[in-house]
Amino acid sequence: MSTYAVQLQEIFTGADAGTARRWTACNFFDKVALAQESVPPQYWPGYGRTKPLPGLPPEERFAGIAAIAGHLVGWRGGRVRWCADGDFSTWIPVGQSAAVLRLTLLGGFPQPAAGGDTGWLWVAEPVDGLVPETFARIEQAGTHNFYSVAAVSPTGGDLSGQLAAPTAAILPGQAATLTLTKPQRWETGARVFLGGQTVPLRITAASPMETDPPTLTVTNEGAAPVSAKPAGVTVTTARGCKLTNLGLSGALPPQTFIPSGAVVVTETANDAGELVNVGGDINGDIWALAALGGQALVLKEWSVQLLQHAGRPAGFTVQPVLTGEGLLGRHAWALMPGGALFVGHREIYRYGAEGLQPVLRQVSREWFAALDRARLDEIFVFENEGENEMWLVAPAADGGTKVLVWNFLEDTAVFDDYAVPLTAAGMWDWQTDVGWDSLKEAWDDYDLTWNDLAGGRKERLLILGAARDGPQDGPELLVHGLDYARKGAAYRCAGETLLFDGGDDYVYKYGDSVKVNLQIKTKLDRPKRLWCRLGARESLDSDTCWSGADWVEVSGNSNPVAKFDLRASGRFLAVQFWSEQEDLRWRVAGLEINGRTGNCY
């Protein structure tokens, strides 16, 4: 038996999460987005610890998150909110924008508190087109800092002139008169820089165009003096703006210094937005979004809708799918090839290209009857990819776990009972390359090359999360499907087919034999017994009446088709197989029920 060891790395702590209030996660390009309603949404860049999802109010909480049509979509209650297409940091909807401005800071500033202004920021590029209430951002040291434009310094156009006479130093708050070489239409209230310095001088008066020589009266609004300048020094328009910190997530903390050279970028038109999903028969909290490419199923307790991306500027719209039925538990759903599977209050449903269809109707009632109704939010559904199976995992009333395993390719189902509560399941790509320290003999003693051992081989493992209850309480990770013999002790392993109606659920069927063909996964060194019995039901709501059991011996790699002489009659027939010997690795690969139809006597 293989032995596996893992070392877990903590990437976040502090959430009030559990089996009923789980984390949700989704891949978004090169990041993993995560949400749990007790903490701000997070993202993991693939290393280190998680970071707050940027661009959201600090009080924002999502009950879940999904990636749909290039957007991150979060939800809580009846509200759905999505980011801009392809940009996980932009959640502010911008309907239209004339152009994108990129403004390079000529000086740094300390980050203001949320709602505070930066003071005047002087930039190297023209600010034409920048207007108050425009949204902008500064990305600095891996952070996303969002602002609204509070004010724009008037410029009167980008002007440049020269001093016709030298000027003395101008101290902070001091006024001075500058004599220029030629007249220009300088605007009162605009700021100018003198001789390449970035200390703003505010124009308080400008001489008329016909004045010779022209002059400017300025006041030093900066915190530093402007040194004395000789004739010929340039006088240029200062371009600037004030920004208000929006206080969104992912930003630098207050008083952190943002240096000169940082770039202010205005937000472009985008399709970020939000909607409230209520009305008519669809009220209630959203329990899940099942992302299906460019759309998603909106799963509530008593309704199902379809969330579709309608492009710009509409964003997402909602269409009704089902009312009076919905999720039995908050996590009782999963994606599957071609659609999604979820557990409703009355049926188990599959949603795909053919719409919404109930499935597993022959066995679902037995599974529903075994549920612990006080723990419905602990139900979860999982795809076992390697076996084309969907697992419906639920806490059972007897304290264990009842798993309905549906092979959706063959449309067969079995029940697995676990004594321990299962809390999670997932597929794991386990690297199986051999390390140098694993080789016990000298290299020359091996009839192989290093390339035979290395090269990226992986083993696909099914990992189960379990919560033990006993002397060694606590969570465990279990590898499924390896310990067939349970350390040498035999156990009963049973499988049961769906109920077959032969294409007519009214006509009686009289079964008299069952033929099976086995797939033997491991060659048997001695014969093993396979047991079988035939069952029948009068209706889907009645109990199964089973025949007596019969057995055959299985040996080697395969058996010819084995026949069981079994008899049962009813409108629905089913077959049950089981084995009670150790170290068996087989499955029923073919099945045939023989009999006749007739009347009910």
C-alpha positions as CSV (number, residue, x, y, z in Angstrom):
1,M,0.0,0.0,0.0
2,S,1.3,3.5,-0.9
3,T,2.0,6.0,1.9
4,Y,1.6,9.7,1.3
5,A,2.7,12.6,3.4
6,V,1.8,16.3,2.9
7,Q,2.8,19.6,4.5
8,L,0.2,22.3,4.5
9,Q,1.1,25.9,4.2
10,E,-1.3,28.4,5.8
11,I,-2.2,31.3,3.4
12,F,-4.9,32.9,5.5
13,T,-6.4,32.8,9.0
14,G,-9.2,34.6,10.8
15,A,-12.4,33.5,8.9
16,D,-15.4,32.1,10.8
17,A,-15.8,29.2,8.4
18,G,-17.1,25.7,8.8
19,T,-18.7,22.8,7.0
20,A,-21.9,24.8,6.7
21,R,-20.3,28.2,5.9
22,R,-17.5,27.2,3.5
23,W,-14.9,29.1,1.5
24,T,-15.5,29.3,-2.2
25,A,-12.6,29.7,-4.7
26,C,-12.1,30.1,-8.4
27,N,-9.2,30.5,-10.8
28,F,-9.0,33.9,-12.5
29,F,-6.2,34.0,-15.0
30,D,-3.0,33.7,-13.0
31,K,-4.6,34.1,-9.6
32,V,-7.0,32.3,-7.3
33,A,-9.9,34.4,-5.9
34,L,-11.5,33.3,-2.6
35,A,-14.5,34.4,-0.6
36,Q,-16.1,33.6,2.8
37,E,-18.7,35.9,4.2
38,S,-17.0,36.7,7.5
39,V,-13.9,38.3,5.9
40,P,-13.1,40.6,3.0
41,P,-12.7,38.8,-0.3
42,Q,-9.1,37.6,-0.9
43,Y,-6.9,36.5,-3.8
44,W,-3.8,34.3,-3.8
45,P,-1.1,35.1,-6.4
46,G,0.4,31.6,-6.2
47,Y,2.9,32.3,-3.5
48,G,3.0,33.6,0.1
49,R,-0.2,34.6,1.8
50,T,-3.4,35.9,0.4
51,K,-4.1,39.6,-0.2
52,P,-7.4,41.5,-0.1
53,L,-9.1,41.6,-3.4
54,P,-8.4,45.2,-4.6
55,G,-10.9,47.9,-5.5
56,L,-13.7,47.1,-3.1
57,P,-15.0,49.0,-0.1
58,P,-13.4,47.7,3.1
59,E,-16.8,46.6,4.5
60,E,-17.5,44.5,1.4
61,R,-18.2,40.8,2.0
62,F,-19.1,38.0,-0.5
63,A,-20.7,34.7,0.5
64,G,-19.2,33.3,-2.7
65,I,-17.2,34.1,-5.8
66,A,-17.0,32.7,-9.3
67,A,-15.4,33.5,-12.7
68,I,-17.9,34.0,-15.4
69,A,-17.2,35.3,-19.0
70,G,-13.9,37.0,-18.0
71,H,-15.4,38.6,-14.8
72,L,-15.0,37.9,-11.2
73,V,-18.6,37.7,-9.8
74,G,-19.3,37.9,-6.1
75,W,-22.6,37.6,-4.3
76,R,-24.1,37.9,-0.9
77,G,-27.8,37.9,0.0
78,G,-29.7,38.8,-3.2
79,R,-26.9,41.1,-4.5
80,V,-24.5,40.3,-7.3
81,R,-21.4,42.4,-8.1
82,W,-18.9,41.9,-10.9
83,C,-15.5,43.4,-11.8
84,A,-14.5,44.8,-15.2
85,D,-13.8,42.4,-18.0
86,G,-10.4,40.8,-17.3
87,D,-9.5,43.2,-14.5
88,F,-9.9,41.8,-11.0
89,S,-9.1,45.2,-9.4
90,T,-11.7,47.3,-11.1
91,W,-15.2,47.2,-9.5
92,I,-16.1,50.9,-10.1
93,P,-18.5,51.1,-13.1
94,V,-17.5,53.8,-15.6
95,G,-20.0,54.4,-18.3
96,Q,-17.8,56.4,-20.7
97,S,-14.4,58.1,-20.8
98,A,-13.0,60.5,-23.4
99,A,-9.4,59.2,-23.1
100,V,-7.0,57.5,-20.8
101,L,-4.6,59.9,-19.1
102,R,-1.3,58.8,-17.6
103,L,0.1,61.5,-15.4
104,T,3.6,61.2,-13.9
105,L,4.1,62.7,-10.5
106,L,6.8,65.3,-10.2
107,G,6.8,64.9,-6.4
108,G,5.8,62.4,-3.8
109,F,3.0,62.6,-1.2
110,P,1.9,60.7,1.9
111,Q,-1.2,58.5,1.4
112,P,-4.1,60.3,3.0
113,A,-6.7,58.5,5.1
114,A,-9.9,57.2,3.4
115,G,-11.9,60.3,2.3
116,G,-8.9,62.6,2.7
117,D,-7.3,64.7,-0.1
118,T,-3.7,64.5,-1.3
119,G,-3.2,68.2,-1.7
120,W,-1.9,69.5,-5.0
121,L,0.0,66.9,-7.0
122,W,2.1,68.3,-9.8
123,V,2.5,66.2,-13.0
124,A,4.7,66.2,-16.1
125,E,1.9,65.7,-18.7
126,P,-1.0,68.0,-19.7
127,V,-4.1,67.7,-17.6
128,D,-6.5,68.7,-20.4
129,G,-9.5,66.4,-20.2
130,L,-9.1,65.7,-16.5
131,V,-12.2,66.8,-14.7
132,P,-13.4,66.6,-11.0
133,E,-15.1,63.3,-10.0
134,T,-13.1,61.3,-12.5
135,F,-11.8,58.0,-11.1
136,A,-8.1,57.3,-11.1
137,R,-5.6,54.9,-9.7
138,I,-1.9,54.6,-8.7
139,E,-0.4,51.2,-8.7
140,Q,2.6,51.1,-6.4
141,A,4.6,48.2,-5.0
142,G,1.9,45.6,-5.8
143,T,-0.9,47.7,-4.4
144,H,-3.9,49.3,-6.1
145,N,-4.8,52.8,-4.8
146,F,-8.0,54.3,-6.0
147,Y,-9.0,58.0,-6.0
148,S,-11.5,60.4,-7.3
149,V,-10.3,63.7,-8.8
150,A,-11.1,66.5,-6.3
151,A,-9.8,69.5,-8.3
152,V,-7.7,70.3,-11.3
153,S,-5.3,73.3,-11.4
154,P,-6.3,75.8,-14.1
155,T,-3.5,76.2,-16.7
156,G,-4.9,78.5,-19.4
157,G,-3.0,76.3,-21.8
158,D,0.5,74.9,-21.6
159,L,2.5,78.1,-21.7
160,S,6.3,78.7,-21.4
161,G,8.2,82.0,-21.2
162,Q,11.6,83.4,-20.0
163,L,12.6,85.9,-17.3
164,A,13.7,89.2,-18.8
165,A,15.3,90.2,-15.4
166,P,16.8,88.3,-12.5
167,T,14.6,87.6,-9.5
168,A,15.4,87.2,-5.8
169,A,14.5,84.2,-3.7
170,I,10.8,83.8,-3.0
171,L,10.0,82.4,0.4
172,P,6.9,80.3,1.2
173,G,3.9,82.5,1.3
174,Q,5.8,85.4,-0.2
175,A,4.7,87.3,-3.3
176,A,7.0,88.5,-6.1
177,T,6.8,90.1,-9.5
178,L,8.4,88.3,-12.5
179,T,9.4,90.3,-15.6
180,L,9.1,88.3,-18.8
181,T,10.5,88.7,-22.3
182,K,7.2,88.5,-24.2
183,P,3.5,88.8,-23.4
184,Q,1.3,85.7,-23.2
185,R,-2.2,85.0,-22.0
186,W,-1.4,83.7,-18.5
187,E,-4.5,82.8,-16.5
188,T,-5.0,84.1,-13.0
189,G,-5.1,81.2,-10.5
190,A,-2.9,79.0,-12.6
191,R,0.4,77.8,-11.2
192,V,3.9,78.1,-12.7
193,F,7.3,76.6,-12.1
194,L,10.4,78.7,-12.2
195,G,13.7,77.4,-13.6
196,G,12.8,73.7,-13.4
197,Q,11.9,73.8,-9.7
198,T,8.7,72.0,-8.7
199,V,7.6,74.5,-6.1
200,P,4.3,76.0,-7.3
201,L,4.0,79.7,-7.7
202,R,0.3,80.8,-8.0
203,I,-0.4,83.6,-10.5
204,T,-2.3,86.3,-8.6
205,A,-2.1,88.9,-11.4
206,A,-0.9,89.2,-15.0
207,S,-0.2,92.4,-16.9
208,P,-2.3,93.2,-20.0
209,M,-1.0,91.8,-23.4
210,E,0.0,95.4,-24.5
211,T,2.2,96.0,-21.4
212,D,5.9,96.2,-22.2
213,P,7.6,94.5,-20.5
214,P,5.0,92.0,-19.4
215,T,4.9,90.9,-15.8
216,L,3.4,88.2,-13.5
217,T,2.6,88.6,-9.9
218,V,3.0,85.3,-8.1
219,T,2.8,83.8,-4.6
220,N,4.9,80.9,-3.3
221,E,2.3,78.2,-2.3
222,G,4.9,75.6,-1.6
223,A,6.6,74.5,1.6
224,A,10.1,75.4,0.3
225,P,11.6,78.6,-1.0
226,V,12.3,79.3,-4.7
227,S,15.9,80.2,-5.1
228,A,17.1,83.4,-6.8
229,K,17.1,83.1,-10.6
230,P,19.0,84.9,-13.4
231,A,17.5,86.4,-16.5
232,G,16.7,83.8,-19.2
233,V,15.4,81.2,-16.8
234,T,12.2,79.5,-18.1
235,V,8.7,80.0,-16.6
236,T,6.4,77.1,-17.4
237,T,2.8,76.3,-16.6
238,A,2.4,73.8,-13.7
239,R,-0.1,71.0,-14.3
240,G,-1.7,69.5,-11.3
241,C,-4.7,68.0,-9.5
242,K,-5.9,67.0,-6.1
243,L,-7.0,63.4,-5.4
244,T,-9.4,62.0,-2.8
245,N,-8.6,58.6,-1.4
246,L,-11.6,56.3,-1.9
247,G,-10.4,54.0,0.8
248,L,-10.9,50.8,-1.2
249,S,-9.2,47.5,-0.5
250,G,-5.8,46.6,-1.7
251,A,-4.4,50.2,-1.2
252,L,-1.3,51.4,0.7
253,P,-2.1,52.3,4.4
254,P,-2.4,56.0,5.4
255,Q,0.8,58.0,5.7
256,T,2.7,55.5,3.4
257,F,4.8,57.7,1.1
258,I,4.1,57.4,-2.6
259,P,7.3,58.7,-4.4
260,S,7.8,60.9,-7.4
261,G,7.6,59.1,-10.7
262,A,4.5,57.2,-9.7
263,V,1.8,57.3,-12.4
264,V,-1.8,58.4,-12.0
265,V,-4.0,56.6,-14.5
266,T,-7.6,57.6,-15.1
267,E,-10.2,54.8,-15.2
268,T,-11.5,53.9,-18.6
269,A,-15.1,52.9,-19.6
270,N,-15.8,49.4,-18.3
271,D,-18.7,46.9,-17.7
272,A,-18.2,46.5,-14.0
273,G,-21.5,46.7,-12.1
274,E,-24.0,45.1,-9.8
275,L,-27.6,44.0,-9.6
276,V,-30.1,42.9,-7.0
277,N,-31.8,39.6,-7.8
278,V,-35.2,39.9,-6.3
279,G,-38.9,40.0,-7.4
280,G,-41.9,37.8,-7.8
281,D,-41.2,34.2,-6.9
282,I,-37.4,34.6,-6.9
283,N,-36.8,36.4,-3.6
284,G,-34.3,35.0,-1.1
285,D,-30.6,34.8,-0.6
286,I,-28.3,33.5,-3.4
287,W,-26.8,30.3,-2.2
288,A,-24.5,29.5,-5.1
289,L,-23.5,30.5,-8.6
290,A,-22.7,27.6,-10.9
291,A,-20.4,29.1,-13.6
292,L,-21.1,27.6,-17.0
293,G,-18.8,29.6,-19.4
294,G,-20.5,32.8,-20.3
295,Q,-23.4,32.2,-18.0
296,A,-24.2,30.8,-14.5
297,L,-27.0,29.1,-12.7
298,V,-28.2,31.2,-9.8
299,L,-29.2,28.7,-7.1
300,K,-31.5,29.8,-4.2
301,E,-33.4,27.8,-1.7
302,W,-36.7,28.0,-3.6
303,S,-35.8,29.2,-7.1
304,V,-33.3,28.9,-9.9
305,Q,-32.3,31.6,-12.4
306,L,-29.8,31.9,-15.2
307,L,-27.3,34.8,-15.0
308,Q,-26.1,35.7,-18.5
309,H,-23.5,38.2,-19.7
310,A,-25.1,40.6,-22.1
311,G,-22.0,42.6,-23.0
312,R,-21.4,46.3,-22.6
313,P,-23.0,48.3,-21.2
314,A,-25.6,46.0,-19.8
315,G,-23.2,43.6,-18.0
316,F,-25.2,40.7,-16.6
317,T,-28.9,40.0,-16.8
318,V,-31.1,37.3,-15.0
319,Q,-33.6,35.0,-16.5
320,P,-35.9,32.6,-14.5
321,V,-35.5,28.9,-14.9
322,L,-37.4,27.2,-12.0
323,T,-39.6,28.4,-9.1
324,G,-40.9,26.5,-6.2
325,E,-37.7,24.3,-6.1
326,G,-34.1,25.0,-5.4
327,L,-31.1,24.0,-3.4
328,L,-31.6,21.6,-0.5
329,G,-28.4,22.8,1.2
330,R,-26.1,25.7,0.4
331,H,-23.3,23.6,-1.0
332,A,-25.4,20.7,-2.5
333,W,-24.2,21.3,-6.1
334,A,-21.2,20.9,-8.3
335,L,-20.1,21.5,-11.9
336,M,-19.9,18.4,-14.1
337,P,-19.0,17.8,-17.8
338,G,-21.6,19.6,-19.9
339,G,-23.3,21.4,-17.1
340,A,-24.1,21.3,-13.3
341,L,-25.7,18.9,-10.8
342,F,-27.6,20.0,-7.8
343,V,-29.8,18.5,-5.1
344,G,-33.3,20.0,-4.9
345,H,-35.9,19.5,-2.2
346,R,-37.8,16.9,-4.3
347,E,-35.4,15.7,-7.0
348,I,-31.7,15.7,-8.0
349,Y,-31.3,17.9,-11.1
350,R,-28.9,18.1,-14.0
351,Y,-28.6,21.3,-16.0
352,G,-27.0,21.2,-19.4
353,A,-27.6,21.7,-23.1
354,E,-31.0,20.1,-22.8
355,G,-32.1,22.4,-20.0
356,L,-33.0,21.2,-16.5
357,Q,-33.7,17.5,-16.0
358,P,-34.3,15.3,-12.9
359,V,-31.9,12.4,-12.6
360,L,-31.4,9.4,-10.4
361,R,-35.1,9.1,-9.6
362,Q,-34.9,5.4,-9.0
363,V,-32.5,5.8,-6.0
364,S,-32.8,9.4,-4.8
365,R,-35.7,8.6,-2.4
366,E,-33.5,6.2,-0.5
367,W,-30.7,8.7,-0.3
368,F,-33.1,11.5,0.8
369,A,-34.6,9.3,3.5
370,A,-31.1,8.7,5.1
371,L,-30.3,12.4,5.4
372,D,-29.8,14.2,8.7
373,R,-32.2,17.1,8.1
374,A,-30.6,19.2,10.8
375,R,-27.4,19.4,8.8
376,L,-28.5,20.0,5.2
377,D,-25.9,22.8,4.7
378,E,-23.1,20.2,5.2
379,I,-24.2,18.3,2.0
380,F,-21.8,18.7,-0.9
381,V,-21.4,17.4,-4.4
382,F,-18.1,16.5,-6.1
383,E,-16.9,15.2,-9.4
384,N,-14.6,12.2,-9.3
385,E,-13.0,13.0,-12.7
386,G,-11.1,9.8,-13.3
387,E,-14.2,7.6,-12.9
388,N,-16.8,9.7,-14.6
389,E,-18.6,9.9,-11.2
390,M,-20.6,12.5,-9.3
391,W,-20.5,12.0,-5.6
392,L,-23.4,13.3,-3.5
393,V,-22.1,13.4,0.0
394,A,-24.4,14.0,2.9
395,P,-24.5,13.6,6.7
396,A,-26.6,10.6,7.6
397,A,-29.1,10.4,10.4
398,D,-27.0,7.6,12.0
399,G,-24.0,9.9,12.4
400,G,-22.0,8.7,9.5
401,T,-21.9,9.8,5.9
402,K,-24.2,8.6,3.1
403,V,-22.6,8.9,-0.4
404,L,-24.6,8.4,-3.6
405,V,-22.1,7.7,-6.4
406,W,-23.5,8.3,-9.9
407,N,-21.6,7.2,-12.9
408,F,-23.1,9.7,-15.4
409,L,-21.4,8.0,-18.4
410,E,-23.0,4.6,-17.7
411,D,-26.0,6.0,-15.8
412,T,-25.4,3.7,-12.8
413,A,-25.5,4.5,-9.1
414,V,-24.2,2.9,-5.9
415,F,-24.3,3.9,-2.2
416,D,-21.2,4.2,-0.1
417,D,-21.5,4.4,3.7
418,Y,-18.7,5.9,5.7
419,A,-18.5,5.7,9.5
420,V,-16.7,9.1,9.7
421,P,-18.2,12.4,8.7
422,L,-16.7,13.5,5.3
423,T,-16.3,17.2,5.0
424,A,-14.6,17.8,1.6
425,A,-13.3,16.1,-1.5
426,G,-10.9,17.0,-4.2
427,M,-8.5,15.8,-6.9
428,W,-4.8,16.1,-6.3
429,D,-2.0,15.7,-8.9
430,W,0.7,13.9,-6.9
431,Q,4.2,14.1,-8.3
432,T,5.7,10.5,-8.4
433,D,9.2,11.2,-9.7
434,V,11.8,9.2,-7.8
435,G,14.4,11.1,-5.7
436,W,18.0,10.1,-5.4
437,D,17.5,9.2,-1.8
438,S,14.8,6.7,-2.8
439,L,17.3,4.4,-4.6
440,K,18.6,1.8,-2.2
441,E,21.1,0.0,-4.5
442,A,24.1,1.2,-6.5
443,W,23.1,3.0,-9.7
444,D,24.8,0.3,-11.9
445,D,22.6,-2.3,-10.4
446,Y,19.5,-0.8,-12.0
447,D,18.5,-1.8,-15.5
448,L,17.1,1.6,-16.4
449,T,18.0,5.2,-17.0
450,W,17.3,8.3,-15.0
451,N,14.8,9.4,-17.7
452,D,12.8,6.2,-16.9
453,L,12.3,7.5,-13.4
454,A,12.0,11.3,-13.9
455,G,10.1,13.4,-16.3
456,G,7.0,14.9,-14.7
457,R,5.0,11.8,-14.0
458,K,2.0,12.5,-11.8
459,E,-0.6,10.4,-10.0
460,R,-4.2,11.6,-9.8
461,L,-5.4,11.1,-6.3
462,L,-8.9,11.5,-4.8
463,I,-8.5,13.2,-1.5
464,L,-11.2,13.2,1.2
465,G,-11.5,15.5,4.2
466,A,-12.8,13.8,7.3
467,A,-13.6,14.9,10.8
468,R,-12.8,12.2,13.3
469,D,-14.8,11.9,16.6
470,G,-12.9,10.1,19.3
471,P,-9.6,10.0,21.2
472,Q,-7.8,11.6,18.2
473,D,-10.4,14.2,17.3
474,G,-9.7,16.6,14.4
475,P,-9.6,17.0,10.7
476,E,-7.8,14.4,8.5
477,L,-6.9,14.1,4.8
478,L,-7.6,10.6,3.4
479,V,-6.5,9.1,0.1
480,H,-9.4,7.2,-1.4
481,G,-9.2,3.9,-3.2
482,L,-5.8,2.5,-2.1
483,D,-6.4,0.4,1.0
484,Y,-8.7,-2.2,-0.6
485,A,-8.2,-4.8,2.1
486,R,-8.3,-2.5,5.1
487,K,-5.0,-4.0,6.4
488,G,-6.0,-7.6,5.8
489,A,-9.5,-7.6,7.2
490,A,-12.3,-8.4,4.7
491,Y,-15.3,-6.2,4.5
492,R,-18.6,-6.3,2.6
493,C,-18.4,-4.2,-0.6
494,A,-21.8,-4.0,-2.3
495,G,-23.1,-2.3,-5.4
496,E,-26.7,-1.8,-6.6
497,T,-28.0,-0.8,-10.0
498,L,-30.7,1.6,-10.8
499,L,-34.2,0.4,-11.2
500,F,-34.9,-0.8,-14.8
501,D,-38.4,-0.4,-16.3
502,G,-37.7,-1.9,-19.7
503,G,-39.1,1.1,-21.4
504,D,-42.5,0.7,-19.9
505,D,-43.0,1.4,-16.2
506,Y,-46.6,-0.1,-16.2
507,V,-46.0,-3.6,-17.6
508,Y,-44.9,-6.3,-15.1
509,K,-41.5,-7.9,-15.6
510,Y,-40.7,-11.5,-14.6
511,G,-37.0,-11.9,-14.3
512,D,-35.5,-15.4,-14.1
513,S,-31.7,-14.9,-14.6
514,V,-28.9,-12.4,-14.6
515,K,-25.7,-12.5,-16.7
516,V,-22.7,-10.5,-15.8
517,N,-19.2,-9.8,-17.2
518,L,-16.4,-8.6,-14.9
519,Q,-13.4,-6.3,-15.4
520,I,-10.6,-7.7,-13.3
521,K,-8.2,-4.9,-12.3
522,T,-5.7,-7.1,-10.6
523,K,-5.1,-10.8,-11.5
524,L,-6.5,-13.1,-8.8
525,D,-4.1,-15.7,-7.4
526,R,-7.0,-17.8,-6.2
527,P,-10.8,-18.0,-6.8
528,K,-13.0,-15.3,-5.2
529,R,-16.7,-15.3,-4.8
530,L,-19.1,-12.7,-6.3
531,W,-22.6,-12.7,-4.9
532,C,-25.7,-11.5,-6.7
533,R,-29.5,-11.2,-6.2
534,L,-32.4,-9.8,-8.2
535,G,-34.9,-7.3,-6.7
536,A,-38.2,-5.9,-7.8
537,R,-40.6,-3.1,-6.9
538,E,-44.3,-2.5,-7.5
539,S,-43.7,1.2,-7.7
540,L,-40.9,3.8,-7.1
541,D,-42.2,4.5,-3.7
542,S,-42.4,0.9,-2.5
543,D,-39.6,-1.2,-0.9
544,T,-37.5,-3.5,-2.9
545,C,-38.3,-7.2,-2.6
546,W,-35.1,-9.2,-3.1
547,S,-34.6,-12.8,-4.3
548,G,-32.4,-15.3,-2.6
549,A,-28.7,-14.8,-3.3
550,D,-26.5,-16.8,-5.7
551,W,-22.7,-16.8,-6.2
552,V,-20.0,-17.6,-8.8
553,E,-16.3,-18.0,-8.4
554,V,-14.0,-15.5,-10.2
555,S,-10.4,-16.3,-11.0
556,G,-7.4,-15.1,-13.1
557,N,-7.8,-12.0,-15.2
558,S,-11.4,-12.5,-16.4
559,N,-14.4,-14.7,-16.5
560,P,-16.6,-15.7,-19.3
561,V,-20.1,-14.4,-18.8
562,A,-21.4,-15.8,-15.6
563,K,-25.1,-16.7,-15.2
564,F,-27.1,-16.4,-11.9
565,D,-30.4,-18.2,-11.7
566,L,-32.5,-15.6,-9.8
567,R,-36.2,-14.8,-9.9
568,A,-38.1,-11.7,-9.1
569,S,-41.2,-9.9,-10.5
570,G,-42.5,-6.4,-10.5
571,R,-42.7,-3.2,-12.6
572,F,-39.1,-2.3,-11.7
573,L,-36.1,-4.6,-11.5
574,A,-32.7,-4.0,-9.9
575,V,-29.6,-6.1,-9.4
576,Q,-27.3,-6.1,-6.3
577,F,-23.7,-7.4,-6.2
578,W,-21.4,-7.8,-3.3
579,S,-18.2,-9.5,-2.2
580,E,-17.0,-10.3,1.3
581,Q,-13.4,-11.4,0.7
582,E,-10.2,-9.4,1.0
583,D,-8.0,-7.9,-1.7
584,L,-10.6,-7.7,-4.6
585,R,-10.2,-5.3,-7.5
586,W,-13.0,-5.8,-10.0
587,R,-16.1,-4.2,-11.3
588,V,-19.1,-5.4,-13.2
589,A,-18.4,-4.4,-16.8
590,G,-21.6,-5.9,-18.4
591,L,-25.1,-6.8,-17.1
592,E,-28.1,-8.5,-18.7
593,I,-31.4,-9.3,-17.0
594,N,-33.4,-12.1,-18.7
595,G,-37.1,-12.6,-18.3
596,R,-40.5,-11.9,-19.8
597,T,-43.3,-9.4,-19.6
598,G,-46.8,-10.2,-18.6
599,N,-49.9,-9.2,-16.6
600,C,-50.1,-8.6,-12.8
601,Y,-51.9,-11.6,-11.1
